[in-house]
């Protein structure tokens, strides 16, 4: 199954299905016939998985980066670019990011900045990677001030989402992907009653098709694409604060689930939606097995200050919120209201 990302100047495909990782190198051979060096970038934990068998060590060079979010910083990026230089990667060669969302983020950013741009292919092996991070060309690393604050738009040649790789996911990683799926389900306005009967493959396809449609319309996030950040204002804030003390405390999708529940409550307090919208958000999260509790020991004012660093913001507090006309970016929200709703939300736990 292929889903096309139709951009203004070109198009590429997201390939979905069982075993599609084995198609990657034939795809590169046909799409980039001048490539002489193929460099797979992954982490040690991914490299030891049984599905990594599609990488032919005789034809392909492999570079390992740190695990998870530890790869998304300037130090790891510098090390990766130094490795690429030592291997004399050219603009005709191809980088291949194999792993979850953190891998595709840092590999995509390295591809954007090394030699001012080299081709990249993503083999997304986590649920978060397949439904979100690997698709659409947004790449980034983190700063102490916040998540994904340094990055670039750099579209891949193609994206391969092999459902077989999901069998090895730990439960927390599966749930992390469900956070992004919940976002897409809510943005599409789908009925929660049909959620339990929808297969994982169908949920992935739904999410990919939604992102493809939005990215095709707004590649550089100057308009509608910002809606894909639904739930992310709070999510990125609590994720950044948690990462600063323990890289394993909070997964991205876990934070997104919390952010979605909070955004519904904020929209309700602002008079944008009725209470049934809050209930619907909670039902979707519950059905997917996602919790909505802000970590107890994160300070509310620290959270609010960190939300002010959100990429959508312009020296204010900005959220994607539901409303009578659908979802939209809402800027300049009163900080006192944000704090009051956050404290009330935390009190529900």
C-alpha positions as CSV (number, residue, x, y, z in Angstrom):
1,X,0.0,0.0,0.0
2,X,1.4,3.4,-1.0
3,X,0.4,6.8,0.1
4,X,1.6,9.7,-2.0
5,X,2.9,13.0,-0.5
6,X,2.2,15.4,-3.3
7,X,4.3,18.5,-2.8
8,X,4.4,21.6,-5.0
9,X,7.6,20.7,-6.8
10,X,7.7,16.9,-6.5
11,X,6.0,13.9,-4.9
12,X,7.2,10.9,-2.9
13,X,5.6,7.8,-1.5
14,X,5.1,6.3,2.0
15,X,5.2,2.6,1.5
16,X,3.1,0.7,4.1
17,X,2.9,-3.1,4.7
18,X,4.4,-6.3,5.9
19,X,8.0,-6.8,4.9
20,X,8.3,-3.5,2.9
21,X,11.8,-2.9,4.4
22,X,13.1,-5.4,1.9
23,X,12.2,-3.0,-1.0
24,X,14.4,-0.1,0.2
25,X,17.6,-0.8,-1.6
26,X,15.9,-1.6,-4.9
27,X,14.1,1.7,-4.6
28,X,17.3,3.5,-4.0
29,X,19.0,1.8,-6.9
30,X,16.3,2.9,-9.3
31,X,15.7,6.4,-7.9
32,X,19.4,7.4,-7.3
33,X,21.4,5.4,-9.9
34,X,24.5,7.6,-9.3
35,X,24.7,6.7,-5.6
36,X,27.9,4.9,-4.7
37,X,27.8,5.1,-0.9
38,X,24.7,4.0,1.1
39,X,24.9,4.8,4.8
40,X,22.4,3.4,7.3
41,X,22.1,5.4,10.5
42,X,20.6,3.5,13.4
43,X,21.2,2.7,17.1
44,X,22.6,-0.4,18.7
45,X,19.2,-1.6,19.9
46,X,17.7,-1.4,16.4
47,X,20.7,-3.1,14.9
48,X,20.3,-6.2,17.0
49,X,16.6,-6.7,16.0
50,X,15.8,-9.7,13.7
51,X,14.2,-7.4,11.1
52,X,17.5,-5.7,10.6
53,X,18.3,-8.6,8.2
54,X,17.4,-6.4,5.2
55,X,20.6,-4.4,5.6
56,X,23.4,-6.0,3.5
57,X,26.6,-5.3,5.4
58,X,28.7,-5.9,2.2
59,X,26.9,-3.1,0.3
60,X,26.0,-0.7,3.1
61,X,27.9,1.2,5.7
62,X,26.3,1.4,9.2
63,X,26.7,4.2,11.7
64,X,25.3,4.0,15.2
65,X,24.0,7.0,17.1
66,X,22.8,7.1,20.8
67,X,19.5,5.7,21.8
68,X,16.3,7.6,21.7
69,X,16.2,11.3,22.5
70,X,19.9,11.1,23.5
71,X,20.6,11.3,19.7
72,X,18.8,14.6,19.3
73,X,21.4,17.1,20.4
74,X,24.3,19.1,18.9
75,X,27.0,16.7,20.2
76,X,25.4,13.6,18.5
77,X,24.7,15.6,15.4
78,X,28.3,16.7,15.2
79,X,29.6,13.2,15.7
80,X,27.3,11.9,12.9
81,X,28.3,14.6,10.4
82,X,32.0,13.9,11.2
83,X,31.4,10.2,10.4
84,X,29.7,11.2,7.1
85,X,32.7,13.3,6.2
86,X,35.2,10.5,7.1
87,X,33.2,8.2,4.8
88,X,33.3,10.9,2.0
89,X,29.6,10.9,1.5
90,X,28.7,12.9,-1.6
91,X,25.5,14.7,-2.7
92,X,24.8,11.8,-5.0
93,X,24.9,9.2,-2.1
94,X,22.1,8.3,0.2
95,X,21.5,8.4,4.0
96,X,19.0,5.8,5.3
97,X,17.6,6.4,8.8
98,X,16.5,3.2,10.4
99,X,14.6,3.4,13.6
100,X,12.0,5.4,15.5
101,X,11.1,9.1,15.6
102,X,14.3,10.3,17.2
103,X,16.4,8.5,14.6
104,X,14.4,9.9,11.7
105,X,14.6,13.4,13.3
106,X,18.3,13.5,13.7
107,X,19.2,11.7,10.5
108,X,16.8,13.9,8.5
109,X,18.5,17.0,10.0
110,X,22.0,15.7,9.3
111,X,20.8,15.1,5.7
112,X,19.5,18.6,5.5
113,X,22.7,20.3,6.7
114,X,25.6,18.0,5.6
115,X,26.9,19.3,2.3
116,X,23.9,21.7,2.4
117,X,21.7,18.7,1.6
118,X,22.0,15.0,0.8
119,X,19.2,12.5,-0.1
120,X,17.6,10.6,2.7
121,X,15.3,7.6,3.0
122,X,13.5,6.7,6.2
123,X,12.7,3.2,7.3
124,X,10.4,3.9,10.3
125,X,10.4,1.0,12.7
126,X,8.4,2.4,15.6
127,X,4.7,3.4,15.7
128,X,5.5,7.0,16.3
129,X,7.9,7.0,13.4
130,X,5.4,5.4,11.0
131,X,2.4,7.6,11.8
132,X,4.2,10.9,12.3
133,X,8.0,11.6,12.7
134,X,9.3,10.0,9.4
135,X,6.7,11.7,7.2
136,X,6.6,15.2,6.0
137,X,10.2,16.4,6.1
138,X,10.3,18.1,9.5
139,X,13.6,17.4,11.1
140,X,15.0,18.6,14.4
141,X,17.1,18.3,17.5
142,X,16.4,19.5,21.0
143,X,17.7,22.3,23.2
144,X,17.7,22.6,26.9
145,X,15.0,25.2,26.4
146,X,12.6,22.9,24.6
147,X,11.9,20.1,22.1
148,X,12.7,20.4,18.4
149,X,13.8,24.0,18.5
150,X,16.7,23.6,16.0
151,X,15.8,21.9,12.7
152,X,15.0,22.2,9.0
153,X,12.5,21.1,6.4
154,X,14.1,18.3,4.3
155,X,11.8,16.0,2.5
156,X,12.9,12.3,2.1
157,X,13.1,10.4,-1.2
158,X,10.7,8.0,0.3
159,X,9.5,6.5,3.6
160,X,9.1,2.7,4.3
161,X,6.8,1.7,7.2
162,X,7.1,-2.1,7.7
163,X,4.5,-3.4,10.0
164,X,6.7,-6.4,10.9
165,X,9.0,-4.2,12.8
166,X,6.2,-3.2,15.2
167,X,6.1,-6.8,16.7
168,X,9.3,-6.1,18.6
169,X,8.1,-2.8,20.1
170,X,8.0,-2.6,23.9
171,X,4.5,-1.8,25.2
172,X,5.5,1.8,26.1
173,X,6.7,2.4,22.6
174,X,3.4,1.1,21.2
175,X,1.4,3.4,23.5
176,X,3.6,6.3,22.5
177,X,2.6,5.8,18.9
178,X,-1.0,5.6,20.0
179,X,-0.7,9.2,21.3
180,X,-0.2,10.4,17.8
181,X,-2.9,8.1,16.4
182,X,-5.3,9.6,19.0
183,X,-4.4,13.1,17.7
184,X,-5.2,12.1,14.1
185,X,-8.5,10.3,15.1
186,X,-9.6,13.5,17.0
187,X,-8.6,15.8,14.1
188,X,-10.6,13.7,11.7
189,X,-13.6,13.8,14.0
190,X,-14.1,10.1,13.9
191,X,-16.7,8.3,16.0
192,X,-15.1,6.7,19.1
193,X,-17.5,3.8,18.8
194,X,-15.7,2.5,15.7
195,X,-12.2,2.8,17.3
196,X,-12.1,-0.6,18.9
197,X,-13.0,-2.3,15.6
198,X,-10.3,-0.5,13.7
199,X,-7.1,-2.6,13.2
200,X,-3.6,-1.2,13.8
201,X,-2.8,-1.3,10.1
202,X,-6.0,0.8,9.4
203,X,-5.0,3.3,12.2
204,X,-1.6,3.7,10.7
205,X,-3.0,4.2,7.2
206,X,-5.6,6.7,8.5
207,X,-2.8,8.7,10.2
208,X,-0.5,8.7,7.2
209,X,-3.3,9.7,4.8
210,X,-4.2,12.7,7.1
211,X,-0.6,13.8,7.3
212,X,-0.1,13.4,3.6
213,X,-3.1,15.5,2.8
214,X,-2.0,18.3,5.1
215,X,1.7,18.3,4.2
216,X,0.8,18.4,0.5
217,X,-1.3,21.5,1.1
218,X,1.2,23.2,3.5
219,X,4.7,21.8,3.3
220,X,6.5,24.5,5.4
221,X,3.9,24.8,8.2
222,X,2.8,28.3,7.2
223,X,-0.8,27.5,7.7
224,X,-2.9,24.3,8.1
225,X,0.0,22.0,8.9
226,X,0.3,23.6,12.4
227,X,-2.9,21.6,13.2
228,X,-0.7,18.5,13.3
229,X,0.7,20.0,16.5
230,X,-2.6,19.5,18.3
231,X,-1.9,18.6,21.9
232,X,1.8,19.4,21.4
233,X,2.0,22.7,23.3
234,X,1.7,21.1,26.7
235,X,3.2,17.8,25.4
236,X,6.5,19.4,24.3
237,X,6.7,21.4,27.6
238,X,6.3,18.4,30.0
239,X,8.4,16.2,27.7
240,X,11.3,18.7,27.8
241,X,11.1,19.1,31.5
242,X,11.0,15.3,32.0
243,X,13.9,14.7,29.6
244,X,16.1,17.1,31.5
245,X,16.0,14.8,34.5
246,X,15.4,11.3,33.1
247,X,15.5,10.3,29.4
248,X,13.1,7.4,30.1
249,X,10.5,9.2,32.2
250,X,8.0,10.3,29.5
251,X,7.6,9.1,25.9
252,X,6.6,11.6,23.2
253,X,3.2,10.0,22.6
254,X,2.5,9.7,26.3
255,X,3.0,13.5,26.5
256,X,0.8,14.1,23.5
257,X,-2.1,12.2,25.0
258,X,-1.9,14.4,28.1
259,X,-1.7,17.4,25.9
260,X,-4.8,16.4,24.0
261,X,-6.8,16.0,27.1
262,X,-5.7,19.4,28.4
263,X,-6.3,21.1,25.1
264,X,-9.9,19.9,25.1
265,X,-10.4,21.3,28.6
266,X,-8.8,24.6,27.7
267,X,-11.1,24.9,24.7
268,X,-14.1,24.2,26.9
269,X,-13.2,26.8,29.5
270,X,-12.6,29.4,26.7
271,X,-16.2,28.7,25.5
272,X,-15.0,27.2,22.2
273,X,-16.6,23.8,22.7
274,X,-19.2,22.0,24.8
275,X,-18.4,19.6,27.6
276,X,-19.1,16.6,25.3
277,X,-15.9,17.4,23.4
278,X,-13.9,16.9,26.6
279,X,-15.7,13.6,27.2
280,X,-15.0,12.4,23.6
281,X,-11.3,13.2,24.0
282,X,-11.2,11.2,27.2
283,X,-13.0,8.3,25.6
284,X,-10.6,8.1,22.7
285,X,-7.6,8.2,25.0
286,X,-9.1,5.5,27.3
287,X,-10.0,3.3,24.4
288,X,-6.4,3.4,23.2
289,X,-5.0,2.7,26.7
290,X,-3.5,6.2,27.2
291,X,-3.3,8.0,30.5
292,X,-3.8,11.8,30.9
293,X,-2.0,12.6,34.1
294,X,0.7,15.3,34.2
295,X,3.7,14.1,36.2
296,X,3.0,15.2,39.7
297,X,6.4,16.6,40.5
298,X,6.6,19.0,37.6
299,X,6.0,22.6,38.7
300,X,3.0,24.2,37.0
301,X,4.8,27.6,36.5
302,X,7.8,25.8,35.0
303,X,5.4,24.0,32.6
304,X,3.8,27.3,31.5
305,X,7.1,29.1,31.0
306,X,8.3,26.2,28.9
307,X,5.1,26.3,26.8
308,X,6.1,29.9,26.0
309,X,9.0,28.4,23.9
310,X,6.6,26.5,21.7
311,X,7.4,27.0,18.0
312,X,3.9,28.2,17.2
313,X,4.2,31.0,19.8
314,X,5.0,34.6,19.1
315,X,6.0,35.8,22.6
316,X,2.8,34.5,23.9
317,X,0.9,31.2,24.7
318,X,-0.4,29.6,21.6
319,X,-2.4,26.4,21.2
320,X,-4.1,24.4,18.6
321,X,-7.7,24.2,19.9
322,X,-11.1,22.8,18.8
323,X,-13.8,25.3,18.1
324,X,-17.1,26.0,16.3
325,X,-15.3,26.1,13.0
326,X,-13.1,23.1,13.6
327,X,-9.5,23.1,14.8
328,X,-7.3,26.2,14.5
329,X,-4.2,27.9,16.0
330,X,-5.2,30.3,18.8
331,X,-2.7,32.8,19.9
332,X,-2.4,35.2,22.8
333,X,-4.2,33.0,25.4
334,X,-4.3,34.6,28.9
335,X,-1.6,33.0,31.0
336,X,-3.8,33.1,34.1
337,X,-6.4,31.0,32.2
338,X,-3.8,28.5,31.1
339,X,-2.6,28.1,34.7
340,X,-6.1,27.8,36.1
341,X,-7.1,25.1,33.6
342,X,-3.8,23.3,34.1
343,X,-4.2,23.3,37.9
344,X,-7.8,22.0,37.6
345,X,-6.7,19.4,35.1
346,X,-4.0,18.2,37.4
347,X,-6.5,18.0,40.2
348,X,-8.5,15.4,38.4
349,X,-5.8,12.8,38.8
